[in-house]
Amino acid sequence: MKITMKNGEHQLRIESEAGACRHINIHYLSHVKDWEPFAQHAVNYCTGKKPISIKSWWSRLNSVLRPTITDSEMKAFPKKADDWSTLIKNLYLTTLITPEIKSSITTRVAIWNKNLLPFLVYLQDRDQIPISVLIPAMKQVNQVQKESSFNVSIIGEKAAYKVNNKDQIDKLICPVSLSRTDSEYLDELYYDLERKRNRLHQALTDYWKTLKAFFEDGQKLINEIDLASLERRVKAKDFYDIYPREKGTPPIRRHFSSGHNRKSFAAYLLLSKKYKGFIKLSSKIEDCGLASRTVMWENKSLWMSHTPPSHIEKDKIGYTGKLNWMLGILGNMDVSFIVALLMMENPKFTFLSLLNCKVEDKQGKSRLEIGETSISFMIEKSRAKAFKKEGLSDLSLEIISTLLEMRTANLANLPTNLSKYLFVILAMNSKDKDFTCAQGSRVTAYLTGRTEGSLFIGSLFPSLADAGISRNQITHSKLRASEGVLEYFRTGSIRAVSRKLGNGTRVALEHYLPKPLIAAYNTRQVRRFQNLMLVSACANEDYLLDAVDFSNLNELHSFILEMLALDSKGNNPLISYLKDKIDETRERHQGDLIANISERSLSLLYAYKLIAENNNIGASTLAQKDSKTGLAPISFITLAKHLNTTLSQHNESSVRETNFSAKNKALLMAEKLEWDQLIMRRANIS
């Protein structure tokens, strides 16, 4: 970190561990006399901090110091105690009122107490600020003294509370409404959240399949040709192949790396990898034997015939990008989608920990560990100052293994300081380097689509709009939070959420699980217990329907079926009592289901859920109840989820196998049927 000149202005140059450089403009300081010692002390104060922390600290300092210097028309940094007191008073005031900081008053207080105050004390400890100068701490919001008049209240007066004008929480890929607290809303939110998550996961998977297929085909092409023979031709300037034609017709001369056939296309890829390390079309024939851009465009249909088909709905990926895929070279957009997919598969991994992930530890040991029963990968979470190890799913293992293959294929062309990172991209707009680490702000933009008209995941997969996923709606952090909420819906356990995310229960409650959602879930649990207790007590009584909180028998039957699905192992004493009371003649054993469920019934139920998701039917539509039965489609979908969760973890292997077979049959049914065909007629289900 040092002060340099760039474009005629003083800037602070910060270099990350990976070699990526960032510049912070501090030219405004040069207009003030004796600014160099102050700036050097600020640089020394940041020594030992991480580059991202240094950038954040300087941005906060500049947001306060710049307007203070401008508004007070300061000509020089102070020397006397009175002048320092005036400057500190102005800095204190500017922190609270400057429009350069877009934060709340609470955050402004934190900026002073945690950033500016420690730095001013640092200057005072080094005799830059006289010891007689008072550097005050800023009081916290609502902080009062014991004898303060703010503590006076009228007997019986309720405590003040903060009014929240928002009607929804936007921490998930599906907003959580604050206006609905009914139990039915939980089922609707669960369905919508899972539906959007599955659609996005499928789109990201299709993108990954396309990228991986290009890389594998590119490596096959490169392995089909001999590098030594190409190097001899380049050294001899023998760039053309002669193809004879019929008598009387002159032969055809073609550049040997113009992509006019498979061998020629392979030659272009291999020469690009050897002499450049990446693909970048040139306006002229290069000395290393690469054909010109014009010739490559003329033969585009020929060499594109040797590339795999794309799984992207609306393929807007440039040809240069796809050619780089064949070499194993990625860009910011590729990293954005791969990181998102890995976070959905492994929620313990955060965005920054994956972006800055290294493939080896300090001793050179691989962080991909192969155990007896599983394969795991370890990453460093710098904010938590800890390492997190996660067992990998099949898709995660495929992604990380392929990324390591890409790294191995390009290791000779990578700078030493970048070779240890999992994600290294092509430096598109840099003149002094070919490769760099992925830039966080640019990576997130491709998933979010911040600017109208810019390329993002929805541009490549327009069907996401039908699922309710649009621009500026999803971020990497929302994906991780959504995985935590889905785990809460599946298990109802905060500990399960903390294990899923790799955080403590307090962090999971404070940052990932919306409080209204927990309140609604707990309310439903209480109502379920109350209704279950009443049903058990009044099972054989005529006044059962009047005693419970249901309007008709259909709702009551649905409730009992749902309770049975949740307690297939017979752990709930109330349900066991209900079973015994309904059918005292039949002997029951722990773990028995009260109803027989056939594979065909499960298949139809699972297919019903899949078809609703595939056709992007919204939860509000599915929540509409039938006028005769009082049942809503979402009730069947909720039952399907409960049964799948329960039966897939059943103690009996035959039950698990039946459930697995039913899901496979449901997939086939879902491909043949549309939502409007789900009227229960035998012709549709036979």
QUIHULIN-V678242 format. One line per field, one symbol per residue. ss: DSSP state (A for helix, B for strand, O for the rest). A space follows every 10 residues. Layout:
ss: ???
This chain:
ss: OBBBBBOOBB BBBBBOOOOO BBBBBOAAAA AOBOAAAAAA AAAAAOOOOO AAAAAAAAAA AAAAAAAAAA AAOOOBOOOO AAAAAAAAAA AAAAAAAOOO OOOOAAAAAA AAAAAAAAAA AAAAAOOOOO OOOOOOOOOO OOOOOOOOAA AOOOOOOOOO OOOOOOOBBO OOOOOBBOOO OOAAAAAAAA AAAAAAAAAA AAAAAAAAAA AAAAAAAAAA AAAOOOAAAA AAAAAOOOOB BBBOOOOOOO OBBBBOOOOO OAAAAAAAAA AAAAAOOOOO OOOOOOOOOO OOAAAAAAOA AAAAOOOOOO OOOOOOOOAA AAAAAAAOOB OAAAAAAAAA AAAAAOOOOO AAAAAOOBOB OOOOOBOBBB OOOOBBBBBB BOOOOBBBBB BOOAAAAAAA AAAAAAAAAA AAAOOOOOOO BOOBBBOOOO OOOOBBBOOA AAAAAAAAOO OOOOOOAAAA OOAAAAOOOO OOOOOAAAAA AAAAAAAAAA AOOAAAAAAA AOOOAAAAAA AAOOAAAAAA AAAAAAAAAA AAAAAAAOOO OOOAAAAOOO OOAAAAAAAA AAAAAAOOOO OOAAAAAAAA AAOOOOOOOO OOOOOOOOAA AAAAAAAAAA AAAAOOOOAA AAOOBOOOOO OBAAAAAAAA AAAAAAAOOO OOAAAAAAAA AAAAAAAAAA AAOOAAAOOO OAAAAO
